[in-house]
C-alpha cells in the first residue's frame, strides 16, 4: 500500500501519538462496512447529544456515529462505543471568536460542507447568530477512530488511499448536508421550524413618521379590513394574497414588495408579547425576526400590550392597563438572574412554554428527581440502542439538564466587562433546548407534536400517562399525584344512593363568579362596554373579578345535577345529584383553576379573575365518609355498553367527530367518543366525552384493541381492567418468528405495554434474560384462563395522609385561550420564589399567586 506523507494525531496537541496517512487508511479498511451513507428516513443527529445537552458548541464538541447517526458528547461517546462496538465517529466542533475581516475566498470544486474560506459548514440547527457583528464562527470536523482516538481532519481525507477517501467523503458529505431529524420524524404533524430571516439584523426602516393605530386598519390600496400585513420598512398596511376559497385578499402586500423591494411584513392581529407571524417576500417563506419588538416599536407598536385575535380588533380596542402579561412576567421590575443547579431555563421552540412550565414544576419534586436523575447511570447503561426513542432516557436527560447546573453558569468576569463597555449589560442565560424530549413525548399526538400553543393541564395529564406506562421497576413517581375520588349519586325520586371510586391526578376548582367581591364594579364595566360597542367608541378599561378562594372550594363540594344512563334506568326526568369527595389525599396536590369555559355560542373564553390562593391549604373537611347510617344503596344497574365492531374501526363517522371538535374538544378524544359509542351520533358521543373527559388518557390517540397501549382501549373505557391482559398472540408470534423465546417475547411485551417496537428494544437491552419456568407457567395459565392472576394485587397505589398542604409552585397563563398566549412558572426554592420564563430564570420580586392557572401543593407532615 502506498504511504502518504501527511500525519494524523490523537487529541492532546503535541503530546499525541502520530500516524501516517497510509497507516490510518489500513486502520479504516476493515471498518468501512460500518460507515454508512444516510438513507431517506434516517435521522441524523449532529446538533445534540442523545444523553445530554452537549452540542458542537460545547467544550468537547459532539461525536456522531457514522453507522447509527446518533450524536454523543465527550462524556457519553465511550458508553456507545462499548455497547455497540461502533468505532468510527465524526467529531464536530464550532469555535466562536471575535469577528475579523473576511478571509480571502478559495477556489471552487470543494464539497458542499467546505465554505469558500475552507472551513466546514456543518448545517447546524443552533441558536448562533451567524450574521452577528461581534462574532464569527469557525466549524471544525474530523473523523475519530475508537478506542485509540485517532483523528483525521476532513480536509485531509484526500491524503488517504483513493478508494477509502472516496467512500468516506461521500458518507461525510451526506452527514454534514443532512437537515434536522425532527422534520423527518413525523412530517404530517411536526410543523417546519421557521428560519431566521437574513434581512432581520440589518433591516432598513424609513423615518417617515408613520404610527400604527391600535385598531381600524384598512388596506391602503383597497377596502379590505382582514388579512392585513404591515410592511416593516415603510409601515404600509396592505392585504395578503387571495386563497382558493375566495377568502384572503387582493395581493397588494406582494405588489408593494415588487414595486419597492421591502422584504419583511408582519400580519396584524397576530402580534402578542410572544411573537407574531412574519413573512419574507424575498425568501418566499414565513420567517422569524429576532428584533421584531424593536421593528414594531419604530411604528409605535408595543408588543407587550398586544393581544392577537382573529380579526385583530377587539383586544387592541381595550384601553391599556397593567395587563396580566406584565403582572405575571413581573415586567418593569429589575429581576436578578439565577444560576446553578435547579436554575436552568428551557428555550422556547415556538409555543412550547406549556411544556417548559410543566417540566420545571415536575422536576422540582424530589420523587421525580430520585426516579430519573438518581437512577441516571442505570437508565443510561440499559437504554435501548436508540436512546432518543426511550421515554425514561429522555426524562433523565431533561432532569439532569435542569438540575445539574452544568448548563446554567454565570458569565465570567471578562464577559461582564465586555458587556459594560458596549453599554448593553444584559443577563446572558442560554438555557437548554427540549427539542429531543418534545419530539418523543409528543410523537403520534396530533396536538402536542405541532408548534401550536397547548393546554398545560392537558400536557400534565399526558405526561402522567407516559410515566405510568414507562415506570422504572416498582417505583412510579407519578403516584405522588394519584388519589381516589369518592362519588356519591343520590336518586331524586327514591333518595337511594350509590358510592363509587375513581382515580384522579388533579383537583379541578370551579370559578365561583357569583361570589365576586367587586360585583358592582363588574356590572358597571359590562354596561359601559356594551354601550361603547353599540356606539363604536373605545372600550373601557378592563375590570378583573376578585373571587375568594373559599367560595371556589365550596363550589367544588356542592352537588351537581346528574343526567346520564340513570335517567332511563330509573325512569326519572332528572337522575339525581352527584357530590365528590377525597377518598384519599395525595402526597402532592395539583389544583387547576377552571378559568376556561364555553359561551352559549360555544366560543371558548377565559375568566379574567383574581383568586386569593392560600399558601397553606386545609382540605381535611373534604374527606369522604362512605355509606352513612340510614342511607339505602341503589340497585346494581350498569350503563349500557356498546361494543365496537373492530372490522368497522376505519368507518368512524367523521361528521360526528367534526361536530364535537368544533365544540373545542381534542380531536382524538372526539374520535374515541364516536368509536366507543358505535357511531350512534354526536349527541351520544358527547355524553361519552362528559363522562370520560377527566381521565388522564382522554386526549390520547385512539388505540384499536389488540395493538399497543397500556390496555385495549375498549377495556379501559368500560372498566374491564384486569381482563385479557395477555399480550396479543399475533405480536408474540412476530417476535418468536425472529428467533426469540416465547417467554422472552411475553415478558418484553408486558414490560412495554404490548408495544412491538419497544418490546424489541427491551429484548436487545436485556441480553442477561434467563428463562424463568415459573414465569412461563404463570403466563401460559393466564393465557388459558384469559385473566391475570397476580399473587399480590397492585391496588390503588395511593399515598394517603393528611389533607394539609403548602404551596410550592404555580403555572400562570397569559392570553384569551389555552390555544394562544404564554405560560410562566413560579417555584419556591430555598425559601424564595423564582420565576421560570422560558430560558430566563430570575429571583421573583412579586409572585402573582392570585393569577395562576395550575397550583402545586406538597403535603405538610402531620
C-alpha positions in Angstrom: 0.0 0.0 0.0 1.3 3.4 -0.9 2.3 5.5 2.1 1.4 9.2 2.2 3.3 11.9 3.9 0.5 13.6 5.9 0.4 12.9 9.6 -2.7 12.3 11.8 -2.7 12.5 15.5 -4.6 11.7 18.7 -6.2 14.5 20.6 -4.0 16.3 23.1 -1.8 18.5 21.0 1.9 17.8 20.6 1.7 15.1 23.2 -0.4 12.8 21.0 1.0 9.8 19.1 1.1 10.5 15.3 0.4 8.1 12.5 1.0 8.4 8.7 -2.0 8.6 6.4 -1.3 5.2 4.9 -1.5 3.6 8.3 -4.8 5.4 9.0 -6.1 4.1 5.7 -5.1 0.5 6.7 -6.9 1.0 10.0 -10.1 2.2 8.2 -10.3 -0.6 5.6 -11.8 -3.2 8.0 -14.1 -0.6 9.4 -15.5 0.5 6.1 -18.7 -1.7 6.3 -19.7 0.1 9.5 -19.6 3.5 7.7 -23.0 4.2 6.2 -24.4 6.9 4.0 -27.7 8.2 5.4 -30.7 6.9 3.6 -34.1 8.5 3.2 -35.8 8.3 6.6 -32.6 8.1 8.6 -32.5 10.6 11.5 -29.1 12.3 11.6 -28.4 13.9 14.9 -25.5 16.4 14.7 -26.7 19.2 17.0 -27.4 17.5 20.3 -26.2 14.5 22.4 -28.7 11.7 23.0 -27.8 11.6 26.7 -27.0 15.3 27.5 -27.3 18.8 26.1 -23.8 18.8 24.7 -23.5 20.3 21.2 -20.8 21.3 18.7 -20.6 24.5 20.8 -19.6 22.5 23.9 -16.0 22.4 25.1 -15.7 18.7 24.0 -17.7 19.1 20.8 -20.0 16.3 19.6 -19.4 12.8 18.2 -21.7 11.5 15.5 -21.7 7.7 15.0 -21.1 7.0 11.3 -23.3 4.0 11.5 -26.3 4.9 13.6 -26.0 8.7 13.1 -26.7 9.3 16.8 -24.7 12.0 18.5 -22.9 11.9 21.8 -20.9 14.3 24.0 -17.4 13.5 25.1 -18.8 12.2 28.4 -21.1 9.6 26.7 -19.4 8.6 23.5 -17.4 5.8 25.2 -20.6 4.3 26.5 -22.0 4.0 23.0 -18.7 2.5 21.7 -18.6 -0.1 24.5 -22.3 -1.0 23.9 -22.3 -1.2 20.1 -18.7 -1.7 19.1 -19.0 1.1 16.5 -15.6 2.6 16.1 -15.9 5.5 13.6 -17.3 8.8 14.7 -17.4 12.3 13.2 -16.3 14.9 15.7 -18.0 18.3 15.2 -16.8 21.5 16.9 -17.9 25.1 16.5 -15.5 27.8 17.6 -16.6 31.3 18.3 -14.2 34.2 18.1 -14.3 38.0 17.6 -15.2 38.9 14.1 -12.4 39.7 11.8 -12.2 40.8 8.2 -13.4 38.2 5.7 -10.8 35.7 4.7 -9.9 35.5 1.0 -12.1 33.1 -0.8 -10.7 29.8 -2.1 -11.2 28.2 -5.4 -14.3 26.2 -6.5 -14.7 22.5 -6.7 -14.9 21.9 -2.9 -17.6 19.6 -1.5 -20.7 21.4 -0.1 -19.6 21.1 3.5 -16.5 23.3 2.9 -17.0 27.0 2.7 -15.0 29.3 0.5 -12.6 30.0 3.3 -12.0 26.3 3.7 -14.0 26.0 6.9 -16.6 23.2 7.0 -20.2 24.4 7.2 -22.0 21.9 9.4 -25.5 23.0 8.6 -26.1 23.1 12.4 -29.5 23.9 13.7 -28.3 26.1 16.6 -29.2 29.4 18.1 -26.0 31.1 17.0 -26.4 34.4 15.2 -24.2 33.8 12.2 -24.8 37.4 11.0 -23.6 38.9 14.3 -21.4 42.0 14.0 -19.4 40.9 17.1 -18.5 37.3 16.5 -17.7 34.8 13.7 -17.9 31.1 13.8 -15.4 28.5 12.6 -16.6 25.0 12.2 -14.3 22.0 12.5 -15.0 18.4 11.5 -12.9 15.3 12.0 -13.2 11.5 11.8 -12.2 9.8 15.1 -11.4 6.1 15.3 -12.1 4.4 18.7 -10.8 3.2 21.0 -7.4 4.8 20.3 -8.9 8.2 19.3 -7.0 8.5 16.0 -8.2 11.7 14.3 -8.5 12.6 10.6 -9.3 16.2 9.7 -11.8 16.1 6.9 -9.9 18.4 4.6 -7.1 15.9 4.7 -9.2 12.9 3.7 -7.7 13.2 0.2 -4.4 12.1 1.7 -5.9 8.6 2.4 -5.9 5.8 -0.2 -8.1 6.6 -3.1 -10.9 4.1 -2.5 -11.1 4.8 1.2 -11.0 8.6 0.6 -13.9 8.5 -1.9 -16.2 6.3 0.3 -15.5 8.4 3.4 -16.0 11.6 1.5 -19.4 10.5 0.3 -20.6 9.5 3.8 -19.2 12.7 5.4 -20.8 14.8 2.7 -24.2 13.2 3.3 -24.0 13.5 7.1 -22.9 17.2 7.0 -25.5 18.1 4.5 -28.4 16.5 6.3 -31.2 18.6 7.7 -32.9 18.5 11.1 -34.1 15.0 12.1 -37.2 16.3 13.7 -38.7 17.2 10.3 -38.4 13.6 9.2 -39.8 12.1 12.5 -43.4 12.8 11.8 -43.8 15.0 8.7 -47.6 15.0 9.0 -47.7 16.7 12.4 -44.3 18.3 13.1 -44.5 21.8 11.7 -41.5 23.2 9.8 -39.1 25.1 12.1 -39.0 28.7 10.9 -35.7 30.1 9.9 -34.4 33.4 11.0 -34.7 35.9 8.1 -31.3 37.1 6.7 -32.8 40.6 6.5 -33.8 40.8 10.2 -30.5 42.0 11.6 -29.9 44.9 9.2 -33.5 45.8 8.2 -33.9 49.3 6.9 -36.7 51.3 8.4 -37.8 54.6 7.0 -38.0 57.5 9.3 -41.3 58.7 7.8 -43.3 59.4 10.9 -45.8 56.6 10.4 -47.5 55.4 13.6 -49.9 52.4 13.5 -53.2 52.9 15.4 -54.4 50.0 17.7 -57.5 49.4 15.5 -59.4 50.5 12.4 -56.8 49.0 10.0 -57.6 49.0 6.2 -55.6 48.1 3.1 -54.0 51.2 1.6 -55.0 50.1 -1.9 -58.5 48.6 -1.4 -61.2 48.5 1.3 -60.3 45.1 2.8 -60.1 45.0 6.6 -58.9 41.4 7.1 -55.7 39.5 6.3 -53.7 42.8 6.6 -49.9 42.9 6.6 -47.7 45.7 8.0 -44.5 46.3 6.0 -41.7 46.7 8.4 -39.7 49.1 6.3 -42.2 51.9 5.5 -45.2 51.0 7.7 -47.6 50.4 4.8 -50.7 48.3 5.6 -51.7 46.1 2.7 -53.8 43.0 2.1 -52.4 39.5 1.7 -52.9 37.0 -1.1 -56.1 35.5 -2.4 -56.9 31.9 -1.4 -58.7 29.2 -3.4 -61.9 29.6 -1.3 -62.2 33.3 -2.2 -61.0 34.4 1.2 -57.8 36.3 1.9 -57.0 39.5 0.0 -56.0 41.0 -3.3 -52.3 40.5 -3.0 -51.4 44.2 -2.6 -48.7 43.4 0.0 -46.9 41.3 -2.5 -47.4 44.0 -5.2 -45.9 46.6 -2.8 -42.8 44.4 -2.4 -42.3 44.0 -6.1 -42.6 47.8 -6.5 -40.4 48.8 -3.6 -38.3 45.7 -2.6 -39.1 46.0 1.1 -38.7 42.3 2.2 -40.4 41.8 5.6 -44.0 42.2 6.7 -45.9 41.2 9.9 -49.5 40.1 10.0 -51.7 42.5 12.0 -53.8 40.7 14.6 -51.2 38.1 15.3 -48.9 40.3 17.4 -48.6 39.2 21.1 -45.8 39.5 23.6 -44.7 36.1 22.5 -44.2 36.9 18.8 -46.1 37.3 15.6 -46.5 35.9 12.0 -43.7 37.4 9.9 -43.3 36.7 6.1 -40.3 37.4 3.9 -41.2 38.2 0.4 -37.6 37.9 -0.8 -37.1 34.5 0.9 -40.7 33.4 -0.1 -41.5 31.8 3.3 -42.6 32.5 6.9 -39.6 33.6 9.0 -38.5 34.6 12.5 -37.5 38.2 13.2 -35.4 38.2 16.5 -35.6 42.0 16.5 -39.4 42.2 16.0 -40.1 44.2 19.1 -37.7 46.9 18.0 -39.0 46.9 14.5 -42.6 47.3 15.7 -41.6 50.0 18.2 -40.4 52.0 15.3 -44.1 52.4 14.2 -45.3 52.9 17.8 -46.4 49.3 18.5 -45.6 47.9 21.9 -45.6 44.1 21.7 -46.1 43.8 25.5 -49.6 45.3 25.2 -50.7 43.5 22.1 -53.1 40.5 22.3 -53.8 38.8 19.0 -57.4 38.0 17.9 -58.8 36.6 14.7 -60.0 39.9 13.4 -57.2 41.9 15.1 -59.6 44.4 16.6 -61.2 43.5 19.9 -58.2 43.2 22.2 -56.4 46.2 20.8 -59.5 48.4 21.3 -59.3 47.9 25.0 -57.9 50.8 27.0 -54.3 49.9 28.1 -53.8 49.0 31.7 -51.3 46.9 33.7 -52.2 43.7 32.0 -51.8 40.1 33.1 -48.8 39.9 30.7 -46.9 42.5 32.7 -48.0 41.3 36.1 -47.3 37.6 35.6 -43.9 38.2 33.9 -43.1 40.8 36.5 -42.3 43.3 33.8 -40.9 46.7 34.9 -39.1 45.1 37.8 -35.3 44.5 37.7 -35.1 40.8 38.3 -31.8 39.2 39.4 -30.8 36.2 37.2 -30.3 32.9 39.0 -27.6 30.4 38.1 -26.6 26.9 39.2 -28.3 23.6 39.9 -32.0 23.8 39.6 -31.9 27.2 37.9 -31.6 26.2 34.3 -34.2 27.5 31.8 -35.7 25.9 28.7 -35.6 27.5 25.3 -38.9 28.2 23.6 -39.2 26.1 20.4 -42.2 28.1 19.3 -45.2 27.9 21.6 -43.5 25.3 23.8 -43.8 27.3 27.0 -46.6 25.0 28.2 -44.2 22.1 28.2 -41.4 24.1 29.8 -43.6 25.3 32.7 -44.9 21.8 33.5 -41.4 20.2 33.4 -39.9 22.8 35.6 -42.6 22.1 38.2 -42.3 18.3 37.8 -38.5 18.3 38.4 -38.8 20.4 41.5 -40.4 17.3 43.1 -37.9 15.1 44.9 -39.7 11.8 43.9 -39.1 12.7 40.2 -35.6 13.7 40.8 -34.8 10.4 42.5 -36.6 8.3 40.0 -34.8 9.7 37.0 -31.7 11.7 37.8 -31.0 9.5 40.8 -31.0 6.4 38.6 -29.1 8.1 35.7 -26.2 5.5 35.4 -28.6 2.6 35.3 -31.1 4.2 33.0 -28.3 5.3 30.5 -26.5 2.0 30.7 -29.6 0.0 30.0 -31.1 2.3 27.4 -32.2 0.8 24.1 -30.0 1.1 21.0 -31.7 4.3 20.0 -31.9 6.3 23.3 -33.7 9.2 21.5 -36.8 7.0 21.3 -36.9 5.9 25.0 -39.0 7.9 27.5 -37.0 7.2 30.6 -33.8 8.1 28.9 -35.2 11.4 27.7 -36.8 12.2 31.1 -33.4 11.5 32.8 -31.6 13.6 30.3 -34.0 16.6 30.8 -33.9 16.2 34.6 -30.1 16.2 34.7 -30.0 19.2 32.3 -32.3 21.2 34.6 -30.8 20.1 38.0 -27.1 19.6 37.4 -26.2 23.3 36.9 -24.0 22.3 34.0 -25.9 24.5 31.6 -26.6 27.4 34.0 -23.3 29.1 34.7 -22.9 32.9 35.4 -20.9 34.9 32.9 -17.2 35.2 33.6 -15.7 38.5 34.6 -14.3 39.2 31.1 -17.8 38.8 29.5 -19.3 41.2 32.0 -16.6 43.8 31.4 -17.2 43.5 27.6 -20.9 44.0 28.0 -20.4 47.1 30.2 -18.0 48.5 27.7 -20.7 48.1 24.9 -23.3 49.6 27.2 -25.5 46.6 26.8 -25.2 44.8 30.1 -28.0 42.2 30.0 -28.1 38.9 31.8 -27.0 36.2 29.4 -28.9 32.9 30.0 -29.0 30.4 27.3 -31.0 27.6 28.8 -31.3 24.1 27.2 -33.4 23.1 24.2 -36.1 20.5 25.0 -36.4 19.6 21.3 -35.5 15.9 21.5 -37.7 15.5 24.6 -40.6 17.3 22.9 -40.2 15.2 19.7 -40.5 12.0 21.6 -43.3 12.7 24.2 -45.4 14.3 21.5 -44.8 11.6 18.9 -48.1 10.4 17.3 -50.1 13.1 19.3 -51.7 15.4 16.8 -51.8 18.4 19.1 -48.6 18.2 21.1 -46.5 17.3 18.1 -47.5 20.6 16.4 -45.9 24.0 17.1 -49.2 25.4 18.2 -49.9 26.5 21.8 -51.5 23.9 24.0 -53.2 23.5 27.4 -50.6 23.0 30.2 -53.2 20.9 32.2 -53.7 18.5 29.2 -49.9 18.1 28.8 -49.6 17.4 32.5 -52.1 14.5 32.3 -50.4 13.3 29.0 -47.0 13.3 30.9 -48.5 11.4 33.8 -49.9 8.8 31.4 -46.4 8.3 29.9 -44.8 8.0 33.3 -47.4 5.4 34.2 -46.7 3.4 31.0 -42.9 3.6 31.4 -42.4 3.0 35.1 -38.9 2.2 36.3 -39.2 -1.0 38.3 -41.8 -0.9 41.1 -41.3 2.8 41.8 -43.7 5.1 40.0 -43.1 8.8 40.7 -46.5 9.9 39.4 -48.1 8.1 42.3 -47.4 11.2 44.3 -50.3 12.9 42.4 -52.6 9.9 42.5 -55.6 9.9 44.7 -59.1 8.4 45.0 -62.3 10.3 44.5 -65.5 9.1 46.1 -68.5 10.0 44.0 -71.9 9.9 45.7 -75.0 9.8 43.5 -78.5 10.2 45.1 -81.6 9.4 43.1 -84.1 12.3 43.2 -87.1 10.1 43.4 -86.1 7.1 45.6 -83.5 9.1 47.6 -81.3 6.0 47.4 -77.6 6.4 46.9 -74.6 4.9 45.1 -71.0 5.3 46.1 -68.2 4.7 43.5 -64.5 5.5 43.5 -62.2 6.6 40.7 -58.6 7.6 40.3 -57.6 11.2 39.6 -54.4 13.2 39.4 -55.6 16.8 39.9 -58.3 18.8 41.6 -60.3 21.0 39.2 -61.6 24.0 41.1 -64.5 25.9 39.5 -64.5 29.7 39.4 -67.3 31.0 41.6 -68.1 34.1 39.6 -71.3 34.7 41.6 -69.1 35.2 44.7 -67.1 38.1 43.3 -66.4 40.7 45.9 -66.5 43.6 43.3 -69.8 42.8 41.7 -70.9 46.5 41.4 -67.7 47.3 39.6 -68.1 44.4 37.2 -71.7 45.3 36.4 -70.8 48.9 35.7 -68.0 47.8 33.4 -70.3 45.5 31.5 -72.9 48.2 30.9 -70.2 50.6 29.8 -68.7 48.1 27.5 -72.0 47.3 25.8 -72.7 50.9 25.3 -69.3 51.6 23.9 -69.7 48.7 21.4 -73.1 49.9 20.3 -71.8 53.4 19.6 -68.4 52.2 18.2 -66.5 54.0 20.9 -63.3 52.8 22.6 -63.9 50.1 25.2 -63.4 50.9 28.8 -60.6 49.7 31.0 -60.9 46.0 31.8 -62.1 45.1 35.3 -60.8 41.8 36.8 -63.2 39.9 39.0 -62.0 39.2 42.6 -63.0 35.8 43.8 -62.5 34.4 47.3 -60.7 31.1 47.3 -63.2 29.8 50.0 -66.1 30.3 47.5 -64.3 28.2 44.8 -63.6 25.5 47.3 -67.3 25.5 48.4 -68.4 25.3 44.8 -66.2 22.2 44.3 -68.0 20.3 47.0 -71.5 21.4 46.0 -73.9 18.8 44.4 -74.1 18.6 40.6 -77.2 17.5 38.7 -76.7 14.2 37.0 -78.4 13.3 33.7 -76.8 10.1 32.4 -78.0 6.5 32.0 -79.7 6.6 35.4 -82.5 8.7 33.8 -83.7 5.9 31.6 -82.9 3.2 34.1 -84.9 4.8 36.9 -87.5 6.4 34.6 -86.8 9.8 36.1 -86.6 13.2 34.4 -83.5 14.0 36.5 -81.4 11.1 37.7 -80.1 12.7 40.8 -77.3 14.8 42.3 -73.7 13.9 42.5 -71.1 15.1 45.1 -67.4 14.3 45.0 -65.0 14.0 48.0 -61.5 12.7 48.5 -61.3 9.0 49.4 -57.6 9.6 49.8 -55.3 12.6 49.8 -52.3 12.7 47.5 -48.8 13.5 48.6 -48.7 16.3 46.1 -52.0 18.1 45.2 -52.3 19.7 41.8 -55.1 22.3 41.7 -56.4 23.5 38.3 -58.5 26.7 38.3 -61.1 26.2 35.6 -60.7 29.6 34.0 -61.6 28.4 30.5 -65.2 27.7 29.5 -67.6 27.9 26.5 -70.1 30.6 25.9 -73.6 30.0 24.7 -72.3 30.1 21.2 -69.6 27.5 22.1 -66.8 30.1 21.6 -64.1 29.4 24.2 -63.5 32.2 26.6 -61.4 32.8 29.7 -62.5 34.2 33.0 -60.4 37.3 33.9 -60.2 36.6 37.6 -58.0 37.1 40.7 -58.3 34.4 43.3 -56.6 34.7 46.7 -54.9 31.3 46.6 -53.6 30.3 50.1 -50.0 29.4 50.9 -51.4 26.9 53.4 -54.3 24.7 52.3 -56.5 22.5 54.5 -59.0 20.2 52.7 -59.4 17.7 55.6 -63.1 18.6 55.6 -63.4 17.2 52.1 -62.5 13.6 53.3 -65.0 11.0 52.0 -67.3 9.5 54.6 -68.7 6.4 52.7 -72.2 5.0 53.2 -73.9 6.7 56.1 -76.4 5.3 58.7 -79.9 5.5 57.3 -78.8 5.6 53.6 -80.0 2.9 51.3 -77.9 1.8 48.2 -79.3 1.9 44.7 -79.6 -1.4 42.9 -76.6 -2.6 40.9 -77.6 -1.3 37.4 -74.8 -0.9 34.9 -74.9 1.6 32.0 -75.4 0.1 28.5 -72.1 -0.8 26.8 -71.7 -0.5 23.1 -69.0 -3.0 21.9 -67.4 -1.5 18.8 -67.1 -3.7 15.8 -63.3 -3.9 15.1 -64.0 -4.6 11.4 -65.6 -1.2 11.1 -62.9 0.7 13.1 -61.9 2.6 10.0 -65.6 3.7 9.4 -65.7 6.3 12.1 -68.4 8.9 11.4 -66.2 11.9 10.6 -69.1 14.3 10.5 -69.9 13.5 14.2 -66.2 13.8 15.0 -66.1 17.3 13.5 -69.3 18.4 15.3 -67.6 17.5 18.6 -64.3 19.0 17.6 -65.9 22.3 16.7 -67.1 22.5 20.3 -63.5 22.7 21.3 -62.8 19.1 22.4 -59.5 17.4 21.4 -59.8 15.7 18.0 -58.5 12.3 19.3 -61.0 12.4 22.2 -63.8 13.1 19.6 -62.7 10.1 17.5 -62.7 7.8 20.6 -66.1 9.1 21.7 -67.6 8.3 18.3 -65.9 4.9 18.1 -66.8 3.7 21.6 -70.5 4.7 21.1 -70.8 2.7 17.9 -71.3 5.7 15.5 -74.6 6.4 17.2 -74.3 10.2 16.6 -72.7 13.3 18.0 -75.2 13.6 20.9 -74.4 10.1 22.3 -70.7 10.7 21.7 -71.0 14.0 23.6 -72.3 12.2 26.6 -69.3 9.8 26.5 -67.0 12.8 26.4 -68.6 14.4 29.5 -68.2 11.1 31.4 -64.5 10.5 30.4 -63.1 14.0 29.9 -61.2 14.0 33.3 -59.4 10.7 32.6 -55.6 11.1 32.1 -55.7 9.5 28.6 -58.7 11.5 27.5 -56.9 13.2 24.6 -54.6 10.2 23.7 -54.8 8.8 20.2 -57.4 6.1 19.6 -55.7 2.6 20.1 -57.6 -0.2 18.5 -57.9 -3.3 20.7 -55.2 -5.8 20.1 -52.3 -3.5 19.3 -50.3 -1.2 21.6 -51.4 0.8 24.5 -51.3 0.0 28.2 -54.5 -1.9 27.7 -57.1 -2.2 25.0 -59.0 1.0 24.7 -62.3 -0.8 25.0 -61.3 -2.5 28.2 -60.1 0.7 29.8 -63.2 2.7 28.9 -65.7 0.1 30.1 -64.0 -0.7 33.4 -62.8 -4.1 32.4 -59.4 -3.6 34.0 -57.5 -6.8 34.7 -59.2 -8.8 32.0 -57.4 -10.1 28.9 -54.0 -8.6 29.7 -52.3 -11.4 28.0 -50.1 -9.9 25.1 -51.8 -10.4 21.8 -50.8 -13.7 20.2 -50.2 -12.1 16.8 -47.5 -9.8 18.3 -46.0 -12.7 20.3 -45.8 -14.7 17.1 -44.0 -11.9 15.3 -41.3 -11.8 17.9 -40.8 -15.6 18.2 -40.5 -15.8 14.4 -37.4 -13.7 14.8 -35.8 -16.5 16.9 -36.5 -15.2 20.4 -38.0 -17.4 23.1 -41.7 -17.2 23.7 -41.3 -16.4 27.4 -38.8 -13.7 26.4 -41.3 -12.2 24.0 -44.1 -12.2 26.6 -42.0 -10.6 29.3 -40.8 -7.9 26.8 -44.4 -7.1 25.8 -45.6 -6.9 29.3 -42.8 -4.6 30.2 -43.6 -2.3 27.3 -47.4 -2.3 27.3 -47.6 -4.6 24.3 -45.7 -2.2 22.0 -43.9 -4.2 19.4 -41.1 -1.7 18.6 -40.4 -1.0 22.3 -40.5 -4.7 23.1 -37.8 -5.4 20.6 -35.7 -2.6 22.1 -36.3 -4.2 25.5 -35.1 -7.6 24.4 -31.9 -6.1 22.9 -31.2 -4.1 26.0 -31.7 -7.1 28.4 -29.3 -9.6 27.0 -29.0 -11.2 30.5 -32.6 -12.5 30.3 -32.9 -16.1 31.6 -35.9 -18.2 31.1 -38.0 -18.4 34.3 -40.0 -21.6 34.3 -42.4 -20.3 37.0 -42.9 -17.2 34.8 -43.6 -19.3 31.8 -46.1 -21.5 33.6 -47.8 -18.4 35.1 -48.1 -16.8 31.7 -49.4 -19.9 30.0 -52.0 -20.3 32.7 -53.0 -16.7 32.2 -53.4 -17.3 28.5 -55.6 -20.3 29.1 -57.7 -18.6 31.7 -57.7 -15.3 29.8 -57.2 -13.5 33.1 -54.2 -12.2 35.0 -53.8 -13.9 38.4 -51.1 -12.0 40.3 -50.0 -13.1 43.8 -50.2 -9.6 45.1 -52.8 -7.3 43.6 -51.4 -3.9 42.8 -54.3 -2.0 44.5 -55.0 1.7 44.0 -51.3 2.8 44.6 -52.2 5.9 46.6 -50.1 7.7 49.3 -52.8 8.7 51.6 -52.2 11.0 54.5 -53.1 14.4 56.0 -55.1 17.0 54.0 -52.8 19.9 55.0 -50.7 21.3 52.2 -48.3 24.2 51.4 -47.9 25.9 48.1 -44.5 25.4 46.3 -45.2 26.1 42.6 -47.8 27.5 40.3 -48.1 27.9 36.5 -49.8 31.0 35.1 -51.3 31.6 31.7 -51.5 34.9 29.7 -53.9 35.3 26.8 -57.5 34.7 26.0 -57.4 30.9 25.3 -55.3 27.9 26.1 -54.6 27.7 22.4 -52.7 31.0 22.4 -50.8 33.2 24.8 -47.9 32.3 27.0 -47.1 30.2 30.1 -44.8 31.1 33.0 -43.9 29.0 36.1 -43.0 30.2 39.6 -41.3 27.8 42.0 -40.4 28.3 45.6 -36.8 27.2 46.1 -34.5 27.6 49.1 -37.1 29.8 50.8 -37.6 32.3 47.9 -39.8 32.4 44.8 -38.1 32.0 41.4 -39.7 32.8 38.0 -39.1 30.5 35.1 -39.9 32.3 31.9 -38.6 30.0 29.1 -34.8 30.3 29.2 -34.9 33.2 31.7 -34.6 32.2 35.4 -34.7 35.0 37.9 -35.5 35.7 41.5 -39.1 36.7 41.8 -40.0 40.0 43.4 -43.8 39.9 43.2 -45.0 36.4 42.5 -48.6 36.8 41.2 -50.1 33.9 43.1 -53.7 35.2 42.5 -53.4 34.9 38.7 -52.3 31.3 38.5 -53.8 28.5 36.3 -52.3 25.4 38.0 -51.1 25.2 41.6 -48.8 22.6 43.1 -49.1 21.9 46.8 -47.0 19.5 48.9 -48.3 17.7 52.0 -47.3 19.0 55.3 -46.2 16.1 57.5 -48.5 15.7 60.5 
